[in-house]
Amino acid sequence: MAIFLAVQTAFSASAEESGWLSAADECFGWLTAQRGTEDFWDDLEYKSADWSVYCRAKLYGAEGSEHYIATAQRRLQELAETDGFVKPTDFQRLGIILAALGADGSRAAELGAYNNSQLGRQGFNAYIWALIAINVTRAEQPENALNTAESLSQYIISQQHEDGSFALFGDAGDVDITAAAVYSLADSGIPGARESAQRGADWLAAIDGMYCSMGTPTCESTAQAVIAYCALGMTEKAQEAAEQLRQYQREGGGYAHLLDGDVNGLATVQTLEAFTALELSGRGEALFSAAEKLPAAPETVDTSTEEVVQEPQESVASGFTGGQIKLIISVIAGIAAAVCSVCFIIRRKKALIPAAVALAAVCGGVWLLDIRTPEEYYSGGNEGSLVVEISAECTSVLGKMDSIDSAVNPPELIPEDGVVISRCEVSLPEGATAFDALIEAARQQRVRVDYTGASSMGTYVSGIGGIYEFGFGGLSGWMYRVNGDFPDVSSADITLNSGDIVEFVYTCDLGHDVGENYTAP
């Protein structure tokens, strides 16, 4: 793998000269430009930039974040009212970010940490972030709490290897998990926790060369090491690790996941976290330390409806097309606007003017919306010169139905043959990705796909055909391979060529049961 030794012009000045804050600002600039806005907070809603929001609040405060806080609080309410399994880290992340913005993160901390009995279903990572959520929010421990800062710390310490490292599974240390365990323990205040964190940091410091994930140097692993060093005041080691980040920077201020890869949103955000940690260490703070209340946080929140992307819904009237639906809405809004105008002329009620204007706007604006019936949605498609094969299957679960978590994956949704999307050919435009192929095949075969993120931020597929991650234990979920190989980047970051074969496969053991062996040389 080629290594970029040249330092990009945008990062030409040394970190000591330009400062870590200016390096973080470059990341903020790239992320804001990707959204097509001028100001960081413009139209920003929860889940579109969560960890960059956290960094922004830690560095600059929460002014301008009112709309974002409102959407985050609505999301917390939705998750709290959800029947069935909710990933503990969804609650934990909400609590951490709300606290950083000066809002109340205690409810999220209680649901995701103190009184969450499902941590084990998401694996070791959920225990780490439960402790971080408690550290950051400083939420008061409820009476009879299922978990405490002490119990979480002791559990994390119990998972430490003899060499000081940590891992999701197995005996081989993992950089990312070790780093997260380090900065969770460093600020817990529990006896023995900081000593354990220091052992983990010493293991990281003994790494000779690049910081790797599953044997491959990655930007994210390097950034995690920086954060861990900063949490323990190991500034010199943090700066040495940060120097490696230069090799991942690309033109425009973004960072790549791999040394020879293209710019990637997830890598850029984690690099931003590293620079934020370095800047905060100069102020005597840690990235994931307790958040102080910020004066700019709003006392009340907007309770208007949050716009969400949903799967296609049934049309409002049987047999209507999307165009006819828009016409009906437009006619009704137009008639209502005319009635308001006439009433204003007759009765001279000024309150009718805004209503007439709004209805007139709806009359014309509805034609800018993409309204389609299910039949129109599924009959439409992408056409292009790129032809690939695509399939999705979960045959790995067929012999493990006794371990299924029916609250996550109802057994009746598991196909008898394990085939979720039958192998088929799809035509796509040039430049299409493995994720594009999945969406097109799912559209043709009327299969639901659940995912988070956008291509620039690292798209993550959590469910296909109603079969979700963690339905068969903490190491279960969807993976994909292209021409038999498992890429180490998001499916939205793999550009396809004609003739490629894309396979989405469900694993119950983090890939080991479907042919991916991370421990192989």
C-alpha positions in Angstrom: 0.0 0.0 0.0 1.4 3.3 -1.0 2.1 5.8 1.7 1.7 9.5 1.1 4.9 11.1 2.4 4.2 14.5 1.0 2.6 17.0 3.3 -0.5 18.6 1.8 -0.3 22.4 1.2 -3.3 23.0 3.4 -1.3 21.5 6.3 2.0 23.0 5.3 2.6 24.8 8.6 3.6 22.7 11.6 1.0 22.0 14.2 3.1 23.9 16.7 3.0 27.0 14.5 -0.6 26.9 13.3 -2.1 25.5 16.5 -4.4 22.6 17.0 -7.4 25.0 17.0 -6.7 26.1 13.4 -6.3 22.4 12.4 -9.7 21.7 13.9 -11.1 24.7 12.1 -10.0 23.2 8.8 -12.0 20.1 9.6 -15.0 22.2 10.6 -14.7 24.0 7.2 -14.6 20.8 5.2 -17.6 19.4 7.1 -19.6 22.6 6.7 -18.8 22.8 2.9 -20.0 19.2 2.5 -23.4 20.3 3.7 -23.4 23.3 1.4 -23.9 25.8 4.2 -21.9 28.9 5.2 -22.4 28.6 9.0 -21.7 25.4 11.0 -25.1 25.5 12.7 -27.2 26.3 9.6 -30.1 23.8 9.4 -28.1 21.3 11.5 -30.2 18.5 13.0 -29.3 15.6 15.3 -27.6 12.6 13.6 -26.2 14.6 10.7 -23.0 15.7 12.5 -23.2 14.5 16.1 -19.5 14.2 17.1 -18.5 17.3 15.2 -21.2 19.1 17.1 -19.7 17.8 20.3 -16.3 19.2 19.3 -17.8 22.5 18.3 -19.4 22.9 21.7 -16.3 22.0 23.6 -14.2 24.5 21.6 -16.6 27.4 21.0 -19.7 26.9 23.1 -23.3 26.3 22.1 -24.4 29.6 20.6 -26.6 28.9 17.5 -27.4 25.3 18.5 -31.0 25.8 19.6 -32.5 23.9 16.6 -30.0 21.1 16.9 -30.8 20.7 20.6 -34.5 20.6 19.8 -34.1 17.8 17.3 -31.8 15.9 19.7 -34.3 16.1 22.5 -37.1 14.9 20.2 -34.9 12.0 19.1 -34.4 11.1 22.8 -38.1 11.1 23.4 -38.7 8.9 20.4 -36.1 6.4 21.6 -37.5 6.4 25.1 -40.9 5.6 23.8 -39.7 2.8 21.4 -41.0 -0.7 21.9 -38.3 -3.3 21.7 -34.5 -3.0 21.6 -32.7 0.3 21.3 -28.9 0.3 21.1 -27.5 1.6 24.4 -25.0 3.7 22.5 -27.9 5.6 20.9 -28.9 6.9 24.4 -25.3 7.3 25.5 -24.3 9.5 22.5 -27.4 11.7 23.0 -26.5 12.2 26.7 -22.9 13.1 25.9 -23.8 15.6 23.2 -26.7 17.2 25.1 -24.5 17.8 28.1 -21.8 19.4 26.0 -24.4 21.8 24.6 -25.5 22.8 28.0 -28.7 20.9 27.9 -29.9 18.1 30.3 -28.3 14.8 29.4 -29.3 13.0 32.6 -32.3 11.1 31.2 -30.2 9.8 28.3 -27.5 8.8 30.8 -30.0 6.9 32.9 -31.6 5.1 29.9 -28.2 4.3 28.3 -26.0 3.7 31.3 -27.4 3.6 34.9 -30.5 1.6 34.2 -29.8 -0.2 30.9 -29.9 -4.0 31.3 -29.1 -4.5 27.6 -25.4 -3.4 27.5 -24.2 -7.0 26.9 -26.3 -7.3 23.8 -24.2 -4.6 22.1 -20.9 -5.9 23.3 -17.9 -4.5 25.2 -18.1 -1.1 23.5 -21.5 -0.4 25.2 -19.9 -0.6 28.6 -17.1 1.8 27.7 -19.5 4.4 26.4 -21.9 3.9 29.3 -19.0 5.0 31.6 -18.1 7.9 29.3 -21.8 9.1 29.3 -21.7 9.1 33.1 -18.4 10.9 33.1 -19.5 13.6 30.7 -23.1 14.2 31.9 -22.2 13.9 35.6 -25.8 12.7 35.9 -26.9 11.8 39.5 -26.9 8.1 40.1 -30.5 6.9 40.6 -31.5 4.8 43.5 -31.1 1.0 42.9 -29.2 1.7 39.6 -28.4 -1.4 37.6 -25.0 0.0 36.7 -22.8 2.5 38.4 -19.5 4.3 37.5 -17.7 1.9 39.8 -19.3 -1.3 38.4 -18.8 -0.2 34.8 -15.1 0.7 35.6 -14.5 -2.6 37.3 -16.0 -4.5 34.4 -13.9 -2.7 31.9 -10.8 -3.3 34.0 -11.6 -7.0 34.2 -11.5 -7.2 30.4 -7.9 -5.8 30.2 -5.3 -8.2 28.8 -2.0 -8.9 30.6 -0.1 -6.6 28.2 -2.5 -3.7 29.1 -4.5 -3.8 25.9 -8.3 -4.2 25.3 -10.3 -5.8 22.5 -13.8 -6.5 21.4 -13.0 -10.2 21.3 -10.0 -12.5 21.4 -6.6 -12.0 23.1 -5.0 -9.6 20.5 -5.1 -6.0 21.5 -7.1 -3.5 19.4 -6.0 0.1 19.1 -9.5 1.7 18.8 -11.0 -0.3 21.7 -7.9 0.2 23.9 -7.9 3.9 23.3 -11.6 4.2 24.1 -11.2 2.1 27.3 -8.3 4.4 28.3 -10.2 7.7 28.0 -13.3 6.2 29.7 -11.3 5.1 32.7 -9.0 8.1 32.9 -11.8 10.4 34.1 -14.0 8.0 36.1 -12.4 8.8 39.4 -12.8 5.2 40.5 -9.8 3.7 42.5 -7.6 1.7 40.2 -9.2 3.1 37.0 -6.5 5.6 36.1 -3.8 3.0 36.7 -5.6 0.6 34.3 -5.9 3.5 31.8 -2.2 4.2 32.1 -1.4 0.5 31.3 -3.5 0.8 28.2 -1.8 4.0 27.1 1.6 2.4 27.7 0.5 -0.5 25.4 -0.4 2.1 22.7 2.9 4.0 23.2 4.8 0.8 22.6 3.4 0.4 19.1 6.2 0.8 16.6 5.1 2.5 13.4 1.5 3.3 12.3 -1.6 2.8 14.3 -3.6 0.0 12.7 -7.1 -1.4 12.8 -7.2 -5.2 12.0 -3.7 -4.9 10.6 -4.3 -1.9 8.3 -3.1 1.6 9.1 -6.2 3.9 9.5 -6.8 7.5 10.2 -9.4 6.7 12.8 -7.1 4.4 14.9 -4.5 7.2 14.9 -7.0 9.7 16.0 -8.2 7.5 18.8 -4.6 7.1 20.1 -4.3 10.9 20.2 -7.4 11.2 22.3 -6.2 8.5 24.7 -2.8 10.1 25.2 -4.5 13.5 25.8 -6.8 12.0 28.5 -3.7 11.1 30.5 -1.7 14.2 29.8 0.8 12.4 27.5 1.1 15.4 25.3 4.4 14.5 23.6 3.0 11.1 22.5 -0.3 12.7 21.4 1.6 15.2 19.2 3.7 12.3 17.7 0.6 10.4 16.9 -1.1 13.6 15.5 1.9 13.9 13.1 0.8 10.6 11.5 -2.6 12.2 10.7 -0.9 14.5 8.1 -0.5 11.5 5.8 -4.2 11.1 5.7 -5.1 14.7 4.9 -6.5 15.5 1.4 -7.0 18.8 -0.4 -9.8 20.9 1.1 -9.3 20.0 4.7 -10.8 16.5 4.7 -9.1 13.3 5.8 -9.0 9.8 4.3 -9.7 6.5 6.0 -6.7 4.8 4.4 -3.3 6.0 3.5 -4.0 5.7 -0.2 -7.8 6.4 0.0 -10.1 9.2 -0.8 -11.4 11.8 1.6 -13.9 10.3 4.1 -16.3 12.1 6.4 -16.0 9.6 9.3 -12.2 9.9 9.2 -12.4 13.7 9.1 -14.7 13.8 12.1 -12.5 11.5 14.2 -9.4 13.6 13.2 -11.4 16.6 14.4 -11.9 14.9 17.7 -8.1 14.4 18.0 -7.3 18.0 17.2 -10.0 19.1 19.7 -8.5 16.8 22.4 -5.1 18.4 21.7 -6.4 22.0 21.9 -8.3 21.2 25.1 -5.3 19.6 26.7 -3.6 22.9 26.3 -6.4 24.4 28.3 -6.1 21.8 31.0 -9.2 19.9 29.9 -10.0 16.4 28.4 -12.2 15.7 25.4 -14.5 13.5 27.4 -14.5 15.2 30.7 -17.5 16.6 32.5 -19.3 19.3 30.5 -19.9 22.7 31.9 -23.3 24.3 31.5 -23.2 26.8 28.6 -25.1 30.1 28.8 -26.2 29.8 25.1 -28.3 26.7 25.7 -32.0 27.3 25.3 -34.4 26.9 28.3 -37.2 25.6 26.0 -37.1 23.7 22.8 -39.0 23.8 19.5 -41.6 21.0 19.4 -42.3 21.2 15.7 -42.3 18.0 13.8 -38.8 16.8 12.8 -38.4 15.9 9.1 -37.3 12.3 8.8 -36.6 10.0 5.8 -39.0 7.1 5.8 -39.7 4.2 3.6 -42.3 4.8 0.9 -45.8 5.0 2.4 -49.1 4.1 0.9 -50.6 6.7 -1.4 -53.4 8.9 0.1 -56.0 7.6 -2.3 -56.1 4.2 -4.1 -55.2 4.4 -7.8 -53.8 8.0 -7.7 -50.4 8.8 -9.1 -47.9 11.0 -7.4 -48.7 13.8 -9.9 -52.4 13.5 -9.2 -51.8 13.7 -5.5 -49.7 16.9 -6.0 -52.5 18.3 -8.2 -55.1 17.6 -5.5 -53.0 19.2 -2.8 -52.3 22.2 -5.0 -56.0 22.7 -5.9 -57.2 22.4 -2.3 -54.5 24.8 -1.1 -55.3 27.2 -4.0 -59.1 27.2 -3.2 -58.4 27.8 0.5 -56.0 30.7 -0.3 -58.7 32.2 -2.5 -61.3 31.8 0.2 -59.0 33.5 2.7 -58.5 36.4 0.3 -62.2 36.9 -0.3 -62.9 36.8 3.4 -60.2 39.4 3.9 -61.8 41.7 1.3 -65.2 41.3 2.8 -64.4 41.3 6.5 -61.1 43.2 6.5 -59.5 40.7 8.9 -55.7 41.2 8.7 -55.1 37.8 10.3 -56.3 36.2 7.1 -53.4 37.6 5.0 -50.7 35.3 6.4 -52.9 32.3 6.0 -53.6 33.2 2.4 -49.9 33.7 1.6 -49.0 30.4 3.3 -51.7 28.5 1.4 -50.6 30.1 -1.9 -47.0 29.0 -1.1 -48.2 25.4 -0.5 -50.1 25.6 -3.8 -47.0 26.2 -5.7 -44.4 24.5 -3.4 -46.0 21.1 -3.5 -44.7 20.8 -7.1 -41.1 20.9 -5.8 -41.6 17.8 -3.7 -41.0 14.3 -4.9 -44.3 12.6 -4.2 -44.7 9.1 -5.6 -47.0 6.1 -4.9 -45.4 2.8 -3.9 -46.0 1.6 -7.5 -44.2 4.5 -9.0 -41.3 4.2 -6.5 -40.8 0.6 -7.2 -41.3 0.8 -11.0 -38.7 3.6 -11.3 -35.0 2.9 -11.3 -31.5 3.8 -12.2 -30.3 3.2 -15.7 -26.7 3.3 -16.7 -23.9 1.4 -18.4 -22.6 -0.1 -15.2 -24.0 -3.6 -14.7 -23.2 -5.5 -11.5 -24.7 -8.5 -9.6 -26.0 -8.0 -6.1 -27.5 -10.2 -3.4 -28.2 -10.3 0.3 -28.5 -13.4 2.5 -28.5 -14.5 6.1 -27.8 -18.2 5.9 -25.4 -17.9 8.8 -28.3 -17.6 11.2 -30.3 -20.7 10.0 -28.5 -23.0 12.4 -28.6 -20.5 15.3 -32.3 -19.8 15.5 -32.3 -20.8 19.2 -30.1 -17.8 19.9 -32.3 -15.2 18.1 -33.4 -12.2 20.0 -37.0 -11.9 18.9 -37.3 -8.3 20.2 -34.8 -7.3 17.5 -35.5 -9.8 14.8 -38.9 -11.5 14.8 -38.2 -15.1 13.8 -41.0 -15.0 11.1 -38.9 -12.5 9.1 -36.0 -14.9 8.6 -36.4 -16.6 5.2 -36.3 -20.4 5.2 -33.5 -20.4 2.7 -31.8 -17.3 4.1 -32.1 -15.3 0.9 -33.2 -11.8 1.6 -32.4 -10.3 -1.8 -32.2 -12.8 -4.6 -29.1 -12.5 -6.8 -29.9 -10.2 -9.6 -28.3 -7.8 -12.1 -28.8 -4.0 -11.7 -27.9 -1.2 -14.1 -26.3 1.8 -12.5 -24.6 5.1 -13.6 -20.8 5.3 -13.7 -19.3 6.0 -10.3 -22.0 4.0 -8.4 -21.1 2.3 -5.2 -21.9 -1.0 -3.5 -24.5 0.8 -1.4 -26.1 2.2 -4.5 -26.4 -1.4 -5.8 -28.0 -2.6 -2.6 -30.6 0.2 -2.7 -31.4 -0.4 -6.3 -31.8 -4.2 -5.8 -33.9 -3.6 -2.7 -36.1 -1.2 -4.6 -36.7 -3.8 -7.4 -37.5 -6.6 -5.0 -39.4 -4.4 -2.5 -37.1 -5.0 0.4 -36.6 -2.5 3.2 -33.1 -1.2 3.9 -32.3 0.6 7.2 -29.1 2.6 7.3 -27.6 5.7 9.0 -25.3 8.4 7.7 -24.6 9.6 4.1 -21.9 8.5 1.8 -19.6 11.3 2.9 -20.0 10.4 6.5 -19.6 6.6 6.3 -23.0 5.0 5.5 -23.8 2.1 7.9 -26.3 -0.6 7.0 -28.1 -1.7 10.1 -30.9 -3.8 8.6 -32.1 -5.5 5.4 -35.5 -7.0 5.0 -36.3 -6.4 8.7 -33.3 -8.4 9.8 -31.1 -6.2 12.1 -27.8 -6.0 13.8 -27.5 -7.5 17.3 -30.4 -9.9 16.5 -28.1 -12.9 17.2 -25.8 -11.4 19.8 -23.5 -8.5 20.2 -21.2 -9.5 17.3 -24.0 -9.9 14.7 -24.9 -7.6 11.9 -24.5 -7.0 8.1 -21.2 -7.1 6.2 -20.5 -7.0 2.5 -18.0 -8.3 0.1 -17.1 -7.3 -3.5 -15.8 -10.1 -5.7 -15.2 -12.3 -2.6 -13.2 -9.7 -0.6 -14.5 -7.8 2.4 -13.5 -4.1 2.1 -12.6 -2.2 5.2 -14.6 0.9 4.3 -18.2 1.8 4.1 -20.2 0.3 1.2 -20.9 3.9 0.0 -17.1 4.4 -0.4 -16.5 1.5 -2.8 -16.9 2.5 -6.5 -18.0 -0.5 -8.6 -16.9 -1.7 -12.1 -19.1 -3.5 -14.6 -19.1 -7.2 -13.8 -18.5 -6.8 -10.1 -20.4 -9.2 -7.7 -21.6 -7.5 -4.5 -22.8 -9.7 -1.6 -24.3 -8.5 1.6 -24.1 -11.2 4.2 -25.3 -11.4 7.8 -22.7 -12.5 10.4 -23.3 -13.8 13.9 -19.6 -13.6 14.8 -18.1 -10.3 13.4 -17.4 -12.0 10.1 -15.6 -15.1 11.2 -18.6 -17.3 10.3 -18.9 -15.8 6.7 -15.2 -16.0 5.7 -13.7 -12.9 7.1 -10.8 -13.7 9.4 -9.3 -10.5 10.9 -6.6 -12.4 12.8 -5.1 -13.9 9.6 -1.7 -12.6 8.6 
